[in-house]
Amino acid sequence: MMSECTAGEARYLLIEPFYGGSHKQLIDLIHKAIPKCYLVTMTAKKWHWRSRVAALYLAQTIPFSSEYKVLFCSSVLNLAELVALRPDLAPLKKVIYFHENQLVYPVREKKDRDIQHGYNQILSSLVADAVVFNSHYNMESFLSSINHFLHMIPDCRPKNLPAQIKPKCRVIYFPLQDQAKLQKERVSTCENQESGVPGTLRSNQDESSDTIPANQNTSVDSLSNKNYSLGRISSNQTTSKGKVMCNQTEASEEFSSDENSELRSLDSTTKKLHNSPRRTQPEPAAGSIPCSATDGGGTGIVSADKEATQCSKPLHIVWAHRWEHDKDPESFFEVVLRLHTEGCRFHLSVLGEQFTENLGVFETSRPLLEDHILHWGYLPSKAQFLAVLQDADVAVSTALHEFFGVSMLEAVQQGCYPLCPNRLVYPEIYPKQCLYNTSNQLFKMLRRFCCHPELVRKQTAKVDISQFSWEARREEFLGLFEV
C-alpha cells in the first residue's frame, strides 16, 4: 500500500520531475516500500524543460517541514538549484539516481549538443551525498566523460571534479517489475471479467501528454493513469488537503468503459498473435537464396506436433524502443528490409513511443514491410505489451544510447532471445552469443533464425534476470534512506 502521511509527518522526501516510464516505476516502488515518505512529482512531458526549470517550480511547491531527513530524486532535477533556492533542504542526506547521463548522449552534429543538461548533472552530483547509477556502464561513462565534457568551456575550466564525485558513487541496478505477478493479475482480471466478477485493470505504461501517438495495427484504448493522494503531490490540480495533484483518478471497484475496451482489445491482440494465418511472403529477389519453408500448408492451424509447429511458424521479431534517433531505427530497418528482400519468412512488431521527433524511416519502411507486420506503434497497456513479447521469438536492439535497457530485459523475462549491439551497457548484462558487432552480423543472425526458427525457440539466453528484481535490490535501495 501507499504510505499514508502528511508532509509534516514525513521523514523522507521523494522528488520526481519526470513522473513517467522507468522514473515512475522506481519512485513508486520506493514510495510503497518505505513508510513516512512524501512524494512530489511533475508530469512526464518535455524533459528538456523539466531539466532546465523544474527546480524553481519544486522550490515553491515542496512543503516546508523540519522532519525531513533524506531527499531522493532522479538526475532530471538540477539538485544544486533546488538546494540553493530552498536552504532548508541543504542539511538533508541527498541521494540522486541516474537513469541516464547526458554527457555521452549521441548528437548528430556537435552544434546540437546542449551543454546545460550535462552541466546540471555534474552540479547535482557535486551537491549530492550519494550518487547512484543503474549500471556500471552508466557510472563509468559519466565519470570518465566529465573532463572531456567540460573542455567545451572556452576558459576557466574547473578541475578535479571526477575525484570529488567518484567516492560518492555506487551502482544499484534498476528493479524490473514482477512480470509473473502482472501476468497473474491480468489473467485473473480477464477471468473475472468473463465471469461477471467486478475488478480493476490498470495500465502500467505512461503516455506523456505531449507524445505523438504512433499509428498502430491494433485498436487500443488508453487507460487513465491512476495516482493516489496518499502523501504525494503532482502538478496542476489542488486537493482539499492542500496537496497538488495531476491526472488524478479515484480507484473504482468496477470496470470503466475504457477498461472493458482494453480487455476486448487485449483479447483481440492475443487471438491475433496466436491464430493469425501465415502472411503472404514476398518473392525472393533475383540471385538471392530464399529461406527454406518447412510447414508446407501455411494454413495458420497450430499443429499438435510441437516440433512441427516450431519449424512452421514464422520467426517473430520485436523492436520495442523509443522512436528517436538515439535508438538507431535506421539500422534496424536496413537489416529487416534485407531480410524481406531475400524472401525470409518472419513476423514483425515495432513497438514504442513517438515523441516530438518525427523520423521518416518509420513512414518509409512500414509500407515495404506491411506483409510482415503484426503490431506497429505504442501499446498503452502493459498487459498488451507483455502479450506481444510473450509471442515474439527475438528482441532486437540497435541503440546508440542505452544505460540499462528495461524493454530488452522485459523481453527476456517473457522468453525472447535478445540480440544487442556489443557496446554501451549490453556487454555488462548479456553473454557474447547475444551480441553483434556490425549490422551485417545482425542480419546474418536473424536470417539464420528466420530459416530455422526452432533454433531460437529451443534455447534460452543465459541472463540472470533475478538480479534485476525488486526483491534482489530492495535492501540496497532501503539502505540509501539510512541516516
C-alpha positions as CSV (number, residue, x, y, z in Angstrom):
1,M,0.0,0.0,0.0
2,M,1.0,3.6,-0.5
3,S,2.3,5.2,2.7
4,E,-0.2,7.5,4.4
5,C,1.4,10.6,5.9
6,T,1.3,14.3,5.6
7,A,4.3,16.5,4.8
8,G,4.6,17.3,8.5
9,E,4.9,13.6,9.4
10,A,7.2,12.6,6.5
11,R,10.9,11.7,7.2
12,Y,11.7,11.1,3.5
13,L,11.2,13.4,0.6
14,L,10.9,11.8,-2.8
15,I,11.1,14.1,-5.9
16,E,10.5,13.1,-9.5
17,P,10.2,15.9,-12.0
18,F,9.6,13.4,-14.9
19,Y,7.0,11.1,-13.4
20,G,6.7,8.5,-16.2
21,G,8.1,5.3,-17.5
22,S,11.0,3.8,-15.5
23,H,11.3,7.0,-13.4
24,K,7.7,6.5,-12.2
25,Q,8.2,2.8,-11.7
26,L,11.2,3.2,-9.4
27,I,9.8,6.1,-7.4
28,D,6.5,4.2,-6.9
29,L,8.4,1.1,-5.6
30,I,10.3,3.2,-3.1
31,H,7.2,5.0,-2.0
32,K,5.3,1.8,-1.4
33,A,8.2,0.2,0.4
34,I,9.2,2.9,2.8
35,P,6.8,4.4,5.4
36,K,6.7,8.1,6.1
37,C,7.6,9.2,2.5
38,Y,6.3,12.3,0.9
39,L,6.2,12.2,-2.9
40,V,6.4,15.3,-5.1
41,T,6.1,14.8,-8.9
42,M,5.7,16.6,-12.1
43,T,4.2,15.1,-15.3
44,A,6.4,13.2,-17.7
45,K,6.4,15.8,-20.6
46,K,9.1,17.8,-22.3
47,W,12.0,16.5,-20.2
48,H,14.4,19.2,-21.6
49,W,12.2,21.8,-19.9
50,R,12.0,19.7,-16.7
51,S,15.8,19.5,-16.6
52,R,16.1,23.3,-17.0
53,V,13.4,24.8,-14.9
54,A,11.8,22.2,-12.6
55,A,13.9,23.3,-9.6
56,L,12.2,26.7,-9.3
57,Y,8.7,25.2,-9.5
58,L,9.6,22.5,-7.0
59,A,11.2,25.0,-4.6
60,Q,7.8,26.8,-4.5
61,T,5.8,23.6,-4.3
62,I,7.6,21.3,-1.7
63,P,6.0,21.8,1.7
64,F,8.3,23.1,4.4
65,S,9.0,20.6,7.2
66,S,11.6,20.2,9.9
67,E,11.0,16.4,9.9
68,Y,12.6,15.6,6.5
69,K,15.8,13.5,6.9
70,V,16.5,12.2,3.4
71,L,15.9,13.7,-0.1
72,F,15.8,11.3,-3.1
73,C,15.5,12.4,-6.7
74,S,16.4,11.5,-10.2
75,S,19.1,13.2,-12.3
76,V,16.5,15.1,-14.3
77,L,16.4,17.5,-11.4
78,N,19.0,20.2,-11.0
79,L,19.6,19.4,-7.4
80,A,22.1,22.3,-6.9
81,E,19.5,24.9,-7.9
82,L,16.8,23.4,-5.7
83,V,19.1,23.4,-2.6
84,A,20.1,27.0,-3.4
85,L,16.5,28.0,-3.6
86,R,15.5,26.0,-0.6
87,P,18.3,26.2,2.0
88,D,16.2,24.3,4.5
89,L,16.8,21.2,2.3
90,A,20.6,21.5,2.3
91,P,21.1,19.6,5.7
92,L,19.3,16.5,4.4
93,K,21.0,13.5,3.1
94,K,20.7,14.0,-0.6
95,V,20.5,11.0,-2.9
96,I,20.4,11.3,-6.7
97,Y,19.6,8.4,-9.0
98,F,20.9,8.4,-12.6
99,H,18.6,6.5,-15.0
100,E,20.8,8.0,-17.8
101,N,23.5,10.6,-18.1
102,Q,23.7,13.4,-20.7
103,L,27.5,13.6,-21.0
104,V,27.6,10.8,-23.6
105,Y,24.2,11.4,-25.3
106,P,24.8,10.9,-29.1
107,V,24.1,14.0,-31.2
108,R,24.1,14.1,-35.0
109,E,26.2,17.3,-35.1
110,K,28.4,18.8,-32.4
111,K,26.4,22.1,-32.5
112,D,23.3,20.1,-31.5
113,R,24.7,19.3,-28.0
114,D,23.1,21.3,-25.3
115,I,25.7,21.6,-22.6
116,Q,23.3,22.7,-20.0
117,H,21.8,19.2,-19.3
118,G,25.1,17.5,-18.7
119,Y,26.3,20.5,-16.7
120,N,23.3,20.3,-14.5
121,Q,24.0,16.6,-13.8
122,I,27.6,17.4,-12.8
123,L,26.5,20.1,-10.4
124,S,23.8,17.8,-8.9
125,S,26.5,15.2,-8.3
126,L,28.7,17.6,-6.5
127,V,25.8,18.7,-4.2
128,A,24.5,15.2,-3.5
129,D,25.7,13.0,-0.7
130,A,25.1,9.7,-2.6
131,V,25.2,9.4,-6.4
132,V,23.6,6.1,-7.6
133,F,23.6,4.7,-11.2
134,N,21.5,2.0,-12.7
135,S,24.6,0.2,-14.3
136,H,28.4,0.2,-14.2
137,Y,28.4,1.5,-17.7
138,N,26.3,4.5,-16.7
139,M,28.6,5.3,-13.8
140,E,31.9,4.8,-15.6
141,S,30.9,6.6,-18.8
142,F,29.7,9.6,-16.6
143,L,32.9,9.8,-14.5
144,S,35.2,9.3,-17.5
145,S,33.5,11.9,-19.6
146,I,33.4,14.8,-17.2
147,N,36.7,16.4,-18.1
148,H,36.1,16.0,-21.9
149,F,32.7,17.4,-21.5
150,L,33.9,20.5,-19.6
151,H,36.5,21.0,-22.2
152,M,33.8,22.7,-24.2
153,I,34.0,25.6,-21.8
154,P,36.3,28.2,-23.5
155,D,38.4,29.0,-20.5
156,C,38.5,29.0,-16.7
157,R,37.6,25.3,-16.6
158,P,37.0,23.6,-13.2
159,K,39.4,20.8,-12.3
160,N,39.4,17.5,-10.4
161,L,35.7,17.1,-10.4
162,P,35.7,13.3,-11.1
163,A,37.9,12.8,-8.0
164,Q,35.3,14.7,-5.9
165,I,32.3,12.8,-7.2
166,K,33.7,9.2,-7.5
167,P,33.8,8.5,-3.7
168,K,30.1,9.1,-3.5
169,C,29.2,6.9,-6.5
170,R,27.7,3.4,-6.5
171,V,25.6,1.1,-8.7
172,I,22.2,-0.3,-7.8
173,Y,20.6,-2.0,-10.8
174,F,17.2,-0.7,-11.8
175,P,14.5,-3.1,-10.4
176,L,12.2,-4.6,-13.0
177,Q,8.5,-5.1,-12.3
178,D,7.4,-8.6,-11.2
179,Q,6.1,-9.7,-14.6
180,A,4.9,-13.0,-13.3
181,K,2.7,-11.1,-10.8
182,L,1.5,-8.8,-13.5
183,Q,0.6,-11.7,-15.8
184,K,-1.2,-13.4,-12.9
185,E,-3.2,-10.3,-12.2
186,R,-4.0,-9.9,-15.9
187,V,-5.2,-13.5,-16.2
188,S,-7.3,-13.2,-13.0
189,T,-8.8,-9.9,-14.2
190,C,-9.7,-11.3,-17.6
191,E,-11.3,-14.4,-15.9
192,N,-13.3,-12.2,-13.5
193,Q,-14.5,-10.1,-16.4
194,E,-15.7,-13.2,-18.3
195,S,-17.5,-14.5,-15.2
196,G,-19.0,-11.1,-14.4
197,V,-16.9,-10.5,-11.3
198,P,-16.1,-6.9,-10.9
199,G,-12.4,-5.9,-10.7
200,T,-9.9,-3.4,-11.9
201,L,-7.2,-3.3,-14.6
202,R,-4.6,-0.6,-14.6
203,S,-2.2,0.5,-17.3
204,N,1.4,0.2,-16.3
205,Q,2.8,2.3,-19.2
206,D,2.6,6.0,-19.0
207,E,1.9,8.1,-22.1
208,S,3.0,11.7,-21.8
209,S,0.5,14.4,-22.7
210,D,2.8,15.8,-25.4
211,T,3.6,12.5,-27.1
212,I,2.6,11.9,-30.7
213,P,0.6,8.6,-30.8
214,A,2.1,6.3,-33.4
215,N,-0.1,4.5,-35.9
216,Q,-1.0,1.0,-34.7
217,N,-2.3,-2.1,-36.3
218,T,-4.3,-3.0,-33.3
219,S,-7.1,-0.8,-32.0
220,V,-6.3,0.1,-28.4
221,D,-7.8,2.4,-25.8
222,S,-5.6,4.2,-23.3
223,L,-6.3,3.8,-19.7
224,S,-6.1,6.7,-17.4
225,N,-3.0,6.8,-15.2
226,K,-4.2,6.4,-11.7
227,N,-2.5,8.4,-8.9
228,Y,-3.3,8.2,-5.3
229,S,-3.3,11.2,-2.9
230,L,-1.6,9.4,0.0
231,G,1.3,11.6,0.8
232,R,2.3,12.7,-2.7
233,I,1.9,15.7,-4.9
234,S,1.9,16.3,-8.6
235,S,1.3,19.4,-10.6
236,N,-1.8,21.2,-11.9
237,Q,-4.6,20.1,-9.6
238,T,-5.2,21.2,-5.9
239,T,-6.8,18.8,-3.5
240,S,-8.8,19.7,-0.4
241,K,-5.7,18.8,1.8
242,G,-3.6,21.4,0.1
243,K,-1.6,18.9,-1.9
244,V,-1.1,19.4,-5.7
245,M,-2.2,16.5,-7.9
246,C,-2.1,15.8,-11.7
247,N,-4.3,13.4,-13.6
248,Q,-5.9,12.0,-10.5
249,T,-8.5,9.3,-10.9
250,E,-10.1,7.6,-7.9
251,A,-9.8,3.8,-7.8
252,S,-13.0,2.0,-8.6
253,E,-14.2,-1.5,-7.7
254,E,-15.8,-1.9,-11.2
255,F,-14.5,-1.7,-14.7
256,S,-14.8,1.6,-16.5
257,S,-15.8,1.6,-20.2
258,D,-12.1,2.2,-21.1
259,E,-11.1,-0.8,-19.0
260,N,-13.7,-3.0,-20.7
261,S,-12.4,-1.7,-24.0
262,E,-8.9,-2.6,-23.1
263,L,-9.9,-6.1,-22.2
264,R,-11.6,-6.5,-25.5
265,S,-8.5,-5.1,-27.3
266,L,-6.2,-7.4,-25.3
267,D,-8.3,-10.4,-26.2
268,S,-8.2,-9.3,-29.8
269,T,-4.4,-8.9,-29.5
270,T,-4.0,-12.4,-28.1
271,K,-6.1,-14.0,-30.7
272,K,-4.3,-12.2,-33.4
273,L,-0.9,-13.3,-32.1
274,H,-1.8,-17.0,-31.8
275,N,-4.3,-17.5,-34.6
276,S,-3.1,-15.3,-37.4
277,P,-2.6,-17.1,-40.7
278,R,0.7,-17.2,-42.3
279,R,1.1,-14.0,-44.2
280,T,1.9,-14.0,-47.9
281,Q,5.6,-13.6,-48.2
282,P,7.4,-11.7,-51.0
283,E,9.1,-13.5,-53.8
284,P,12.9,-13.6,-53.3
285,A,15.0,-11.1,-55.2
286,A,16.8,-12.4,-58.2
287,G,20.0,-14.1,-57.2
288,S,19.1,-14.4,-53.6
289,I,18.9,-17.7,-51.6
290,P,15.4,-17.9,-50.0
291,C,15.0,-19.3,-46.6
292,S,13.6,-22.8,-46.6
293,A,10.0,-23.2,-45.6
294,T,9.1,-26.4,-43.7
295,D,5.4,-26.1,-42.9
296,G,4.0,-26.9,-46.3
297,G,0.4,-25.7,-45.9
298,G,0.6,-22.4,-44.2
299,T,-3.0,-22.6,-43.0
300,G,-2.3,-21.0,-39.7
301,I,-3.7,-24.0,-37.8
302,V,-1.4,-24.9,-34.9
303,S,-0.1,-28.5,-35.3
304,A,-0.3,-30.9,-32.4
305,D,3.3,-31.8,-33.1
306,K,5.3,-29.2,-31.2
307,E,8.4,-29.7,-33.2
308,A,6.5,-29.2,-36.5
309,T,4.9,-26.0,-35.0
310,Q,8.3,-24.6,-34.1
311,C,9.5,-25.1,-37.6
312,S,6.4,-23.9,-39.4
313,K,5.6,-20.7,-37.5
314,P,7.5,-17.7,-38.9
315,L,10.0,-16.1,-36.7
316,H,8.5,-13.2,-34.7
317,I,10.9,-10.2,-34.4
318,V,10.2,-7.4,-32.0
319,W,11.8,-4.0,-31.7
320,A,10.5,-2.1,-28.7
321,H,12.2,1.2,-28.1
322,R,11.5,5.0,-28.2
323,W,11.1,6.2,-31.8
324,E,14.1,8.5,-31.6
325,H,17.4,8.7,-33.3
326,D,19.5,7.5,-30.4
327,K,17.8,4.1,-30.7
328,D,19.0,4.0,-34.3
329,P,15.9,2.7,-36.0
330,E,17.6,3.3,-39.4
331,S,20.0,0.4,-38.8
332,F,17.2,-1.9,-37.7
333,F,15.0,-1.2,-40.7
334,E,18.0,-1.6,-43.0
335,V,18.5,-5.1,-41.7
336,V,14.9,-6.1,-41.7
337,L,14.4,-4.8,-45.3
338,R,17.3,-7.0,-46.3
339,L,15.5,-10.0,-44.8
340,H,12.4,-9.0,-46.7
341,T,14.3,-8.7,-50.0
342,E,15.9,-12.1,-49.6
343,G,12.4,-13.7,-49.1
344,C,12.8,-14.6,-45.4
345,R,9.7,-15.6,-43.6
346,F,9.1,-13.5,-40.4
347,H,6.6,-11.6,-38.5
348,L,7.4,-8.1,-37.1
349,S,6.3,-6.0,-34.2
350,V,7.6,-2.4,-33.9
351,L,6.6,-1.0,-30.6
352,G,7.5,2.1,-28.6
353,E,6.5,5.7,-28.2
354,Q,7.0,8.5,-30.7
355,F,7.7,11.9,-29.2
356,T,8.2,15.2,-30.9
357,E,11.0,13.9,-33.2
358,N,9.4,12.6,-36.4
359,L,11.7,10.1,-38.0
360,G,10.9,9.5,-41.7
361,V,12.3,5.9,-41.6
362,F,9.2,4.6,-39.9
363,E,6.9,6.1,-42.5
364,T,9.0,4.9,-45.4
365,S,9.6,1.4,-44.0
366,R,6.1,0.5,-43.0
367,P,4.6,0.1,-46.5
368,L,7.5,-2.1,-47.6
369,L,7.1,-4.4,-44.6
370,E,3.3,-4.5,-44.4
371,D,3.1,-8.2,-45.2
372,H,5.2,-9.0,-42.1
373,I,3.7,-6.5,-39.5
374,L,1.7,-7.8,-36.6
375,H,1.9,-4.7,-34.4
376,W,3.1,-1.1,-35.1
377,G,3.4,1.6,-32.5
378,Y,2.8,2.3,-28.9
379,L,0.7,-0.1,-26.8
380,P,-0.8,1.9,-23.9
381,S,-1.4,-1.2,-21.8
382,K,1.4,-3.2,-20.1
383,A,-0.7,-6.3,-20.5
384,Q,-0.9,-5.9,-24.2
385,F,2.9,-5.1,-24.3
386,L,3.7,-8.3,-22.4
387,A,1.3,-10.3,-24.6
388,V,3.3,-9.3,-27.7
389,L,6.7,-10.0,-26.0
390,Q,5.4,-13.5,-25.0
391,D,4.6,-14.3,-28.6
392,A,7.8,-12.9,-30.0
393,D,10.9,-15.0,-30.6
394,V,13.7,-12.4,-30.9
395,A,14.0,-9.0,-29.4
396,V,16.4,-6.6,-31.2
397,S,18.2,-3.5,-30.0
398,T,20.2,-1.2,-32.3
399,A,20.6,1.5,-29.6
400,L,23.4,4.1,-29.7
401,H,22.5,5.4,-26.2
402,E,21.5,2.9,-23.5
403,F,22.4,2.7,-19.8
404,F,20.1,-0.2,-18.8
405,G,17.5,-1.2,-21.3
406,V,14.3,-2.0,-19.5
407,S,12.3,-3.2,-22.6
408,M,15.0,-5.6,-23.6
409,L,15.2,-7.2,-20.2
410,E,11.4,-7.4,-20.1
411,A,11.5,-9.2,-23.4
412,V,14.0,-11.7,-22.0
413,Q,11.6,-12.2,-19.0
414,Q,8.9,-13.1,-21.4
415,G,11.1,-15.7,-23.3
416,C,12.5,-13.6,-26.1
417,Y,16.1,-14.2,-27.3
418,P,18.0,-10.9,-27.2
419,L,20.2,-9.6,-30.0
420,C,22.1,-6.4,-28.9
421,P,25.0,-4.4,-30.1
422,N,28.3,-5.2,-28.5
423,R,28.6,-1.7,-26.9
424,L,27.1,0.5,-24.2
425,V,25.5,-1.4,-21.2
426,Y,24.8,-4.6,-23.2
427,P,28.1,-6.5,-22.6
428,E,27.6,-5.9,-18.8
429,I,24.3,-7.8,-18.9
430,Y,24.2,-10.2,-21.9
431,P,26.5,-13.1,-22.9
432,K,28.6,-12.9,-26.0
433,Q,26.3,-15.1,-28.1
434,C,23.6,-12.4,-27.8
435,L,25.9,-9.6,-29.0
436,Y,26.7,-8.5,-32.6
437,N,29.4,-6.1,-33.8
438,T,28.1,-4.9,-37.1
439,S,24.7,-4.6,-38.8
440,N,25.8,-7.3,-41.2
441,Q,26.3,-9.7,-38.3
442,L,22.8,-8.9,-37.0
443,F,21.5,-9.6,-40.5
444,K,23.2,-13.0,-40.7
445,M,21.9,-14.0,-37.2
446,L,18.4,-13.0,-38.0
447,R,18.5,-14.7,-41.4
448,R,19.6,-17.9,-39.8
449,F,16.8,-17.7,-37.2
450,C,14.3,-17.0,-40.0
451,C,15.4,-20.1,-41.8
452,H,15.4,-22.2,-38.6
453,P,13.1,-20.5,-36.1
454,E,13.2,-23.7,-34.0
455,L,16.8,-23.0,-33.1
456,V,16.0,-19.8,-31.2
457,R,12.8,-21.3,-29.7
458,K,14.8,-24.1,-28.1
459,Q,17.5,-22.0,-26.5
460,T,17.3,-19.6,-23.6
461,A,19.6,-16.6,-23.2
462,K,21.9,-17.0,-20.2
463,V,20.9,-13.8,-18.5
464,D,20.3,-13.8,-14.7
465,I,17.1,-11.8,-14.6
466,S,16.7,-12.4,-10.9
467,Q,19.5,-9.8,-10.1
468,F,17.2,-7.1,-11.6
469,S,14.2,-7.9,-9.4
470,W,12.9,-5.6,-6.7
471,E,13.4,-8.4,-4.2
472,A,17.1,-8.6,-5.1
473,R,17.7,-4.8,-5.0
474,R,15.2,-3.8,-2.2
475,E,17.7,-3.8,0.7
476,E,20.2,-1.7,-1.3
477,F,17.6,0.9,-2.0
478,L,16.3,0.9,1.6
479,G,19.9,1.4,2.7
480,L,20.0,4.7,0.9
481,F,17.5,6.1,3.4
482,E,19.5,5.3,6.5
483,V,20.8,8.3,8.3
